[in-house]
Structure formats: structure tokens, C-alpha cells
């Protein structure tokens, strides 16, 4: 069966990637909207991007209010700033939140309306040029046609989609990930792990996405613990940046499954960062999904060296699951209770979370049949 495979138009990777991209940046327009957050400004990372634009005589304005996961309110403010200042392209600097915000702002520049208008629709139009510069190794947003924005009126994290949302340029320079603290390194790295594992075990997996997913999985298990324990390890940071990109390309083409479907409602209602809520769910979701895709999970177990050819697919799958549990433990992933979520409040909204998870469509990509009742049970098992 024929399948489409898409990736960013231009990718610059490795140490010095931003410097290499300077010539390209000066060709993109006359004035950029830099979408970022306060931390990137305080750390001096934004100044590096500003310098790259200045070197090309490109004007810019900085929008640094994406301080937390993006909401429709943040998107509207960014759109207003873009129009008021006569910008003609966008640069995102940060984790998934600034990059997702840039995509949403670009979508509204092209199509108008409110971002919530596009829930459940495929976004199209002629978007302005977008450049993604990730500062975490995890979300993969620099390589996807998706953006996740919270609708503040409905308390729902909207998964919005459209091939036009794919950044035109991705600049993967590990210098920007060196400042990520251990907790952010862990949460974003486990997000990348989730992307790769779900892409490989999704119903929509294809040979090219499998190639990227397997490569990402191997890098993550080798280098994520190193980056977590030693944030100044340049090789680990560079390898994790590549792994996040690979995982993003994989799930962009194969989609995600149960974990992401269940993660978004937790994030929307309890304000848990996306990567962390994924990590909290990994064990219970994979326990459920394992017997529907023993062959696929077994491949992952063998790829990371947790299992070998002497193991049956069932045994290799279970060894992969244990490796996932072990890396989550090593990276000090908290439970919902340890995070501070009230059990009674959580159980009171399980029906809503299950409905929202199923409505997202992601659980239906799981190779094992799943219902809203199954999702409710998995939520309960988190306690």
C-alpha cells in the first residue's frame, strides 16, 4: 500500500548548526517574530538567535510569553504582535510549547479565526515561513505536522493537524539543550521515547517510520541516562537531539497511540507537563497494549539489547516493558500521587478524561482494540 512520508524541508544538525543556518535565515524575510519564553531570554539563548538575524540584517520582534504549555490566549497575543509589527516569517526557540505556538500563530496568520475553530479539521492555507530551533531533546515538534494548544474555555488540549504546520526549517543545535536541568531532560527525553515506541507499535507504522523509530529508541536508551546524570556531556546532548528529531519524524508519519491519547487530558486538567504525563502512563499503557503487538514490542526489546533472538516475542516484549520501567525509575519519574494530584479529584474526572482521550483518535491507533471503559481502567490503575 502506498504511503506518504513527510519531514522538514531543511534540517541543520550538530554543533554550529545555527551558524551554518545564518545564510538561509537572511533569505526568509524582512522581519521575524521570535516565539520563545522568559527562560530562553534569561539564559541568553534568545540573544544568540537575535545575533544570527542581525548578522543577516533581518529585523525581528521577540514574543517571550509562552511560559507554560500553550493556550488559545497566548496564540491570540502572538498573532496580534505579528500583525502589529509587520512580520513576514516566524522563528521558534524553546521546547515544544514555543514551537507549537509558532505553528498555531502561523496558521491564524494564513487562515484567520480562532485556533479552536480548527479542532477536528485539517489545517491548510499558505502559511508564512517557519523556523524551529528546539532547546529540549524530546517533543519532536520541529519535525511534525501537529500542534497541541489548550482551549481555555473547554479545558481541552486540542491536537491540531495539517501538513502545512511542518516547519520549513529545523535547526538542531545541541548548544541550546546544554542548559536543560535534569527534570526537563528526563521529561522531554521520555516524551521522545514515547513517540518512538508508539510510532513503531502504531497501526499506521510504515517501513520508513520504523527506521527512524528504531534508531531513536536505541539512542535514547544509550544516551538519555547519561544526559540526565551529566548535563554537560556534549555527546549525550547531541545524540539526544538527533533522537528527538528521529522520533518526531517517526510519529509524524505513523502517529501516536494510547499513551498520548490519555496523556493530554491529564495535562489539560491537572497542568502536568506533556512529557511527564506521558512518562507517568508508560507502564500501565504498555501493560495493556503488549499482547496486541508482541512482535513489534519484541523488536524494540531486541533493538536496545534487553532481549535477544533466543527470547520468544512475548518474553522480548516483557523485557522491553521492564527496561521502560527501569529507565523511568532511574530518571525519577513521579507517580500522580507523588506529583501532588489529589486522588478524589482525579477519579471524579476519569469519565471526562476517557471521553477526551477517545475523541482525540490516538487510542484507536493501538494494535489492540480499546474502548473508553478500558481507558478508564488504565486511569484507575495509575493509583
C-alpha positions in Angstrom: 0.0 0.0 0.0 1.4 3.4 -0.9 2.1 5.8 1.9 3.2 9.5 2.1 6.2 10.3 4.2 7.0 13.9 5.2 9.8 15.7 7.1 11.0 19.3 7.5 12.2 20.9 4.2 15.7 21.7 5.5 17.4 20.3 8.6 20.6 21.7 10.1 22.1 19.4 12.8 25.1 19.2 15.1 27.4 21.7 16.9 27.4 25.0 15.0 24.1 24.3 13.2 22.8 27.9 14.0 25.9 29.4 12.5 25.5 27.3 9.4 21.9 28.3 9.0 22.6 32.1 9.1 22.8 32.4 5.3 19.4 30.7 5.0 17.8 32.9 7.7 18.7 36.1 5.8 16.8 34.9 2.8 13.5 34.2 4.6 12.0 37.6 5.0 12.5 41.1 6.3 11.1 40.8 9.9 10.8 37.8 12.1 8.6 37.1 15.1 10.7 35.1 17.6 8.4 33.0 19.6 10.0 31.9 22.9 9.8 32.1 26.7 11.3 34.1 29.5 13.8 31.4 30.4 15.4 31.4 26.9 15.7 35.2 27.3 17.3 35.0 30.7 19.7 32.2 29.7 21.0 34.3 26.8 19.8 31.7 24.2 17.4 34.2 22.6 20.3 36.6 22.2 22.1 34.0 20.1 19.2 33.8 17.7 18.9 37.6 17.6 22.6 37.8 16.7 22.1 35.4 13.9 19.3 37.5 12.5 21.2 40.7 12.9 24.2 39.2 11.0 21.8 38.9 8.1 20.3 42.4 8.5 17.0 40.8 9.4 14.7 42.8 11.8 12.8 41.0 14.5 10.4 41.3 17.5 10.6 38.9 20.4 7.4 37.3 21.8 8.5 35.7 25.1 5.2 34.9 26.8 5.0 31.2 26.1 5.7 30.4 29.8 3.9 27.1 30.2 2.0 24.9 27.8 0.4 27.0 25.0 -3.2 28.2 25.2 -5.5 29.9 22.8 -4.9 33.2 24.8 -1.2 33.0 24.2 -1.7 32.3 20.5 -4.0 35.3 20.1 -1.4 37.6 21.7 1.3 36.3 19.4 -0.9 36.8 16.3 -1.6 40.4 17.4 2.1 41.1 17.8 3.0 39.5 14.5 0.4 41.8 12.7 1.2 45.0 14.6 4.9 44.7 13.8 4.6 43.8 10.1 6.4 40.4 10.5 6.6 38.1 7.5 8.1 34.9 9.0 8.5 33.2 12.4 11.3 31.6 14.4 10.5 29.5 17.4 13.1 29.0 20.1 12.4 26.6 23.0 10.8 23.3 23.8 7.6 22.0 22.3 5.5 24.9 23.7 7.1 27.8 21.7 7.3 25.6 18.6 3.7 24.5 18.8 2.7 28.2 19.4 4.6 29.3 16.4 2.7 26.8 14.2 -0.6 27.9 15.6 0.2 31.6 15.1 1.3 30.9 11.5 -2.0 29.0 10.9 -4.0 32.0 12.1 -1.9 34.4 10.0 -2.9 32.4 6.9 -6.5 31.4 7.8 -7.9 33.8 10.4 -10.4 33.0 13.1 -9.6 31.4 16.5 -7.4 28.4 16.9 -10.2 26.5 18.5 -12.1 26.7 15.1 -9.6 24.1 13.7 -10.3 21.3 16.2 -11.1 18.2 14.2 -10.2 19.8 10.9 -7.1 19.6 8.7 -5.4 23.0 8.6 -4.4 24.3 5.2 -3.6 27.6 3.6 -0.4 29.4 2.6 1.4 29.8 5.9 4.4 32.2 6.4 7.8 30.5 6.6 8.5 28.9 10.0 11.9 28.0 11.6 12.0 25.7 14.6 15.0 25.7 17.0 14.4 23.2 19.8 16.1 23.7 23.2 15.0 20.4 24.6 15.5 16.9 23.2 12.1 15.4 23.3 9.0 16.9 21.8 10.0 16.5 18.2 7.7 19.4 17.3 10.4 20.7 15.0 9.6 17.7 12.7 5.8 17.3 12.9 2.6 18.4 11.3 0.9 18.7 14.7 0.4 21.3 17.4 -1.1 21.0 20.8 -3.0 24.0 22.1 -5.2 24.2 25.2 -8.7 25.6 24.7 -9.1 27.6 27.9 -12.9 27.7 27.6 -13.4 23.9 27.4 -10.3 22.8 29.4 -9.3 20.6 26.5 -5.8 20.1 24.9 -6.5 20.3 21.2 -4.4 18.2 18.8 -4.4 20.2 15.6 -3.0 18.8 12.4 -2.0 19.8 8.9 0.9 19.2 6.6 1.4 23.0 6.3 2.3 23.1 10.0 5.5 21.2 9.3 8.3 23.7 10.0 10.1 24.8 6.8 13.4 24.7 8.6 14.7 22.8 11.7 17.9 23.9 13.4 19.0 21.2 15.8 21.9 22.7 17.6 22.9 20.9 20.8 24.2 24.1 22.4 20.6 25.0 23.2 20.0 21.8 25.1 23.0 22.1 27.4 21.1 24.4 29.8 18.1 22.0 30.3 18.0 20.9 34.0 17.8 17.2 34.9 14.0 17.1 35.4 13.4 18.7 32.0 16.0 16.4 30.4 14.1 13.4 31.8 10.6 14.5 30.9 11.4 15.5 27.4 13.6 12.5 26.8 10.9 10.2 27.9 8.5 12.1 25.6 10.8 11.2 22.7 10.9 7.6 23.9 7.1 7.5 23.9 7.0 9.0 20.4 9.3 6.3 19.1 7.7 3.4 20.8 4.2 4.4 19.9 5.2 5.1 16.3 6.7 1.7 16.0 3.7 -0.1 17.5 1.0 2.0 15.8 -1.4 0.5 13.3 -0.1 3.3 10.9 3.5 2.3 11.1 5.4 2.1 7.8 8.9 1.0 6.8 10.4 4.5 6.8 8.8 5.5 10.1 10.1 2.2 11.6 13.6 3.0 10.6 13.5 6.4 12.4 11.7 4.9 15.4 14.2 2.1 15.9 17.2 4.4 15.6 15.7 6.9 18.1 14.9 4.1 20.6 18.5 2.9 20.5 19.9 6.4 21.0 17.5 7.2 23.9 18.3 4.1 26.0 22.0 4.7 25.5 22.3 8.4 25.9 19.3 9.7 28.0 20.5 8.4 31.3 23.9 10.0 30.5 22.4 13.4 29.7 20.2 13.1 32.9 23.2 12.4 35.2 25.7 14.7 33.4 24.0 17.6 31.6 27.4 18.9 30.3 28.1 15.7 28.3 28.2 17.1 24.8 27.9 13.7 23.0 24.9 12.7 25.0 23.2 16.0 24.4 23.9 15.9 20.6 22.8 12.3 20.4 19.5 13.0 22.3 18.9 16.0 20.0 19.1 13.6 17.0 17.0 11.0 18.7 14.2 13.5 19.4 14.3 14.6 15.8 14.1 11.0 14.6 11.3 10.2 17.0 9.4 13.3 15.8 9.8 12.2 12.2 8.6 8.7 13.1 5.4 9.7 14.9 4.7 12.4 12.4 4.2 9.7 9.8 2.9 6.8 11.9 1.0 8.8 14.6 0.9 8.0 18.3 -1.4 5.6 20.2 -2.8 5.1 23.7 -0.2 6.9 25.8 -0.6 10.2 24.1 -4.4 9.9 23.9 -4.5 9.5 27.7 -1.8 12.0 28.5 -3.4 15.1 27.0 -6.4 15.1 29.4 -4.1 14.7 32.4 -2.1 17.7 31.2 -5.2 19.8 30.5 -6.9 19.2 33.8 -4.0 18.9 36.2 -1.4 21.0 34.5 1.2 18.3 34.2 3.8 18.9 31.6 3.2 16.8 28.5 6.4 14.7 28.6 6.0 14.0 32.3 2.3 12.8 31.9 3.4 10.5 29.1 6.1 9.0 31.4 3.6 8.5 34.2 1.4 6.5 31.8 4.0 4.4 30.1 4.0 1.3 32.3 0.2 0.8 32.6 -0.5 1.7 28.9 2.2 -0.7 27.7 1.0 -3.5 30.0 -2.4 -3.1 28.3 -1.1 -2.9 24.7 1.6 -5.6 24.9 -0.4 -8.7 23.9 -1.8 -6.9 20.9 1.6 -6.4 19.4 4.1 -8.8 20.9 6.1 -8.9 17.6 6.5 -5.1 17.5 7.4 -4.7 21.2 9.8 -7.6 20.9 11.6 -5.8 18.1 12.1 -2.8 20.5 13.4 -5.1 23.2 15.9 -6.7 20.9 16.9 -3.3 19.5 18.0 -2.0 22.8 19.7 -5.2 23.9 17.2 -6.0 26.6 16.3 -9.2 24.8 17.9 -11.4 22.1 16.9 -13.9 19.4 16.6 -16.7 21.9 13.7 -15.0 23.6 10.2 -15.5 22.3 8.3 -12.4 21.2 6.3 -12.5 24.4 9.5 -12.7 26.5 11.2 -10.0 24.5 8.2 -7.7 24.8 8.1 -8.2 28.6 11.8 -7.4 28.8 11.3 -4.2 26.8 8.5 -3.2 29.2 10.8 -3.8 32.2 13.5 -1.7 30.5 11.0 1.1 30.2 10.0 0.8 33.8 13.7 0.8 34.8 14.6 3.9 32.8 11.6 5.8 34.2 12.7 4.9 37.7 16.3 5.9 37.0 15.1 9.3 35.7 13.0 9.7 38.9 9.6 9.8 37.3 7.0 10.6 40.0 3.6 8.9 40.3 0.5 11.0 40.1 0.3 10.9 43.9 4.0 11.9 44.3 3.4 14.8 41.9 0.7 16.1 44.2 -2.5 15.2 42.4 -5.5 14.6 44.6 -6.9 11.1 44.1 -10.5 12.0 44.7 -10.3 14.9 42.2 -8.6 12.6 39.7 -11.2 9.9 40.0 -14.0 12.5 39.7 -12.9 13.4 36.1 -11.9 9.9 34.8 -15.1 9.8 32.7 -14.3 13.1 31.1 -10.6 12.2 30.6 -11.6 8.9 29.0 -14.0 10.6 26.6 -11.5 13.2 25.7 -8.8 10.6 25.1 -11.0 8.6 22.8 -12.2 11.7 21.0 -8.6 12.5 20.1 -8.4 9.4 17.9 -4.9 8.4 19.2 -6.0 5.3 21.2 -7.6 3.8 18.0 -4.1 3.6 16.5 -3.2 1.0 19.2 -2.9 -2.5 17.6 -5.1 -3.9 20.4 -8.8 -3.0 20.4 -9.6 -0.4 23.1 -12.7 1.1 24.4 -13.5 4.1 26.7 -14.1 1.5 29.5 -10.6 0.2 29.0 -9.1 3.7 29.2 -11.0 4.3 32.5 -9.5 1.2 34.0 -6.0 2.2 32.9 -6.5 5.6 34.6 -7.6 3.8 37.8 -4.6 1.6 37.7 -2.3 4.6 37.9 -3.1 4.6 41.6 
